[in-house]
């Protein structure tokens, strides 16, 4: 069963359409379904590879690490671009479009003081964005949180609580939303990063694809993931693919 689910994960990643096309389609179509869009890197791949319910509940998967994008492109024999929910990638397009069209957005994740700062930054840079609610990522009652989000009637939800917690919650929310929300995006550490500045990575770091190195110095836990999770990913994803 595990191999079957892993292959589903890789298939969803391989078949995912260009993310802006998917975003445009959900806006233009009067769809009665809710989509969950998530992003994986070597660490989160290991966290999700056994999670059958989450894999089945997610509608599209992208990879937000340049290392996994290059490796998976070779493995799957098609270009797999790096796509991340941050200002170096899709989040910039999402926030600009949400600002222009005044979409209703709910933000969920980070610590309370971090989220307050991030929301302040969003409102400063995107004055027309319709933020219908936000809550930190530290809560114990999922059903109460889901009810609170649904009551706010967002078009989109951005959820950053770490893998697999954010993915599990996003799928639960999708099941309860029944099409009332257009899309739910997981965003990892985006809200935490946005507390200080919307431009998290220096330009030259982003251009040279050295975001991983920058995060080593910014977040102490990243070095452990690089030394333990990344080697396991490169070994296991090839094994999973062949199985």
C-alpha positions in Angstrom: 0.0 0.0 0.0 2.8 2.4 0.8 4.4 2.1 -2.6 1.0 2.7 -4.2 0.6 5.9 -2.3 4.1 7.1 -3.0 3.5 6.6 -6.7 0.3 8.6 -6.4 2.4 11.4 -4.8 4.9 11.3 -7.6 2.1 11.1 -10.2 0.4 14.2 -8.8 3.7 16.0 -8.8 4.4 15.0 -12.4 1.0 15.8 -13.7 0.5 19.1 -11.9 -0.3 21.9 -14.4 1.5 25.2 -14.3 0.5 26.8 -11.0 -0.6 30.2 -12.4 -2.7 28.4 -15.0 -4.4 26.5 -12.2 -4.9 29.7 -10.3 -6.5 31.4 -13.3 -8.7 28.5 -14.0 -10.1 28.4 -10.5 -10.9 32.1 -10.7 -12.5 32.0 -14.1 -14.5 28.8 -13.6 -17.6 28.8 -11.3 -16.3 25.6 -9.6 -18.2 24.0 -6.7 -15.1 22.2 -5.5 -12.3 23.2 -3.2 -8.7 22.4 -4.2 -5.7 21.8 -1.9 -2.4 22.8 -3.3 0.8 21.8 -1.4 4.5 22.0 -1.9 7.2 19.4 -1.0 10.9 19.4 -0.5 13.2 16.5 0.5 12.1 16.8 4.2 8.4 17.1 3.6 8.4 14.3 1.0 9.6 12.0 3.8 6.8 13.2 6.1 4.1 12.7 3.5 5.1 9.5 1.7 3.1 7.3 4.1 0.1 9.6 4.6 -2.5 7.9 2.4 -5.4 10.2 3.4 -3.4 13.3 2.8 -2.1 12.2 -0.6 -5.6 11.3 -1.7 -7.0 14.6 -0.5 -4.4 16.9 -2.1 -5.2 18.1 -5.6 -1.8 19.3 -6.8 1.7 18.9 -5.6 4.7 21.1 -6.5 8.3 21.0 -5.2 9.7 24.1 -3.5 13.4 23.1 -3.4 15.8 23.5 -6.3 17.5 20.2 -5.3 14.4 18.1 -5.5 13.2 19.9 -8.6 16.4 19.0 -10.5 16.4 15.4 -9.1 12.8 14.8 -9.8 13.1 16.2 -13.3 15.7 13.6 -14.1 13.8 10.8 -12.4 10.4 11.6 -13.9 11.8 12.5 -17.3 10.0 15.8 -17.6 10.8 19.3 -16.4 9.7 19.8 -12.8 10.1 23.5 -11.9 10.7 24.8 -8.5 7.5 26.4 -7.3 7.2 27.8 -3.8 4.7 29.8 -1.8 7.0 32.7 -1.1 7.9 36.0 -2.6 10.6 34.4 -4.8 7.9 32.4 -6.5 4.1 32.0 -6.6 3.2 34.0 -3.4 4.2 37.2 -5.2 1.8 36.5 -8.0 -1.0 35.3 -5.7 -0.8 38.4 -3.4 -0.7 40.8 -6.4 -3.7 39.2 -7.9 -5.6 39.0 -4.6 -4.8 42.7 -4.2 -6.0 43.7 -7.7 -9.2 41.7 -7.5 -9.8 42.0 -3.8 -10.1 38.3 -3.1 -11.1 37.3 0.4 -8.1 35.6 2.0 -7.7 33.9 5.4 -4.2 33.4 6.7 -3.4 30.6 9.2 0.0 29.8 10.8 3.1 31.0 12.6 3.2 32.3 16.1 0.7 35.1 17.1 3.3 37.9 17.2 4.8 36.8 13.9 1.5 36.6 12.2 0.5 40.0 13.4 3.6 41.5 11.9 3.1 39.5 8.6 -0.4 40.7 8.3 0.7 44.3 8.9 3.3 43.9 6.1 0.7 42.4 3.7 -1.7 45.4 4.4 1.1 47.9 3.9 2.2 46.5 0.5 -1.2 45.2 -0.7 -3.7 47.8 0.4 -6.7 46.4 -1.4 -6.3 42.8 -0.3 -9.4 41.6 1.6 -8.0 39.8 4.6 -11.2 38.3 6.1 -9.4 36.7 9.0 -6.2 35.2 10.4 -5.1 33.0 13.3 -1.8 31.6 14.6 -0.9 28.0 14.0 -1.1 26.9 17.6 -4.6 25.6 18.4 -5.9 22.2 19.5 -9.5 22.1 18.3 -9.5 21.6 14.5 -13.2 21.6 14.2 -13.5 25.0 16.0 -10.8 26.4 13.8 -12.5 25.1 10.6 -15.8 26.6 11.8 -14.1 30.0 12.3 -12.5 29.9 8.9 -15.8 29.0 7.1 -17.7 31.7 9.0 -15.2 34.2 7.5 -16.2 33.1 3.9 -12.7 33.3 2.3 -12.1 32.6 -1.4 -8.6 31.4 -0.5 -6.9 30.1 2.6 -3.1 30.2 3.1 -2.0 27.7 5.7 1.6 27.5 7.2 2.0 25.1 10.1 4.7 22.7 8.9 4.4 19.3 7.3 2.4 17.1 7.8 0.2 19.2 10.1 -0.6 21.9 7.5 -1.5 19.3 4.9 -3.6 17.3 7.2 -5.6 20.4 8.3 -5.9 21.6 4.7 -7.5 18.3 3.6 -9.9 18.4 6.6 -10.9 22.0 5.7 -11.4 21.0 2.1 -13.8 18.3 3.1 -15.9 20.7 5.3 -15.7 23.6 2.8 -17.6 21.7 0.1 -16.6 24.1 -2.6 -17.2 27.3 -0.5 -13.4 28.0 -0.7 -11.7 28.0 -4.1 -8.2 27.0 -3.1 -6.2 26.2 0.1 -2.5 26.6 -0.2 0.1 25.3 2.2 2.9 27.7 2.7 5.4 26.3 5.2 7.4 29.0 6.8 6.2 31.9 4.6 4.2 33.6 7.3 7.1 33.4 9.8 9.4 34.8 7.1 7.0 37.6 6.2 7.0 38.9 9.8 10.3 40.8 9.2 10.0 41.6 5.5 8.1 40.4 2.5 11.5 40.0 0.7 13.1 37.2 2.7 16.0 36.3 0.5 18.6 38.8 -0.8 18.4 39.1 -4.5 21.8 37.5 -5.2 20.9 34.5 -3.0 17.7 33.9 -4.9 19.4 34.3 -8.3 22.1 31.8 -7.5 19.6 29.3 -5.9 21.3 29.5 -2.6 18.1 29.9 -0.5 19.0 26.6 1.3 22.3 28.0 2.4 20.8 31.3 3.6 18.3 29.3 5.7 21.1 27.4 7.3 22.3 30.6 8.9 18.8 31.9 9.6 17.3 28.7 11.1 19.4 26.3 13.1 17.2 23.3 12.4 17.8 23.5 8.6 21.3 22.1 8.9 20.0 18.9 10.6 17.5 18.4 7.8 20.2 18.9 5.1 22.4 16.3 6.8 19.8 13.7 7.6 16.6 14.1 5.5 18.1 15.1 2.2 20.3 12.0 1.8 17.3 9.8 2.8 15.2 11.6 0.2 17.5 11.0 -2.7 17.8 7.3 -1.8 14.1 6.7 -1.0 12.5 8.6 -3.8 14.5 6.6 -6.4 13.5 3.4 -4.6 9.9 4.5 -4.4 9.9 5.4 -8.1 11.3 2.0 -9.1 8.8 0.2 -6.9 
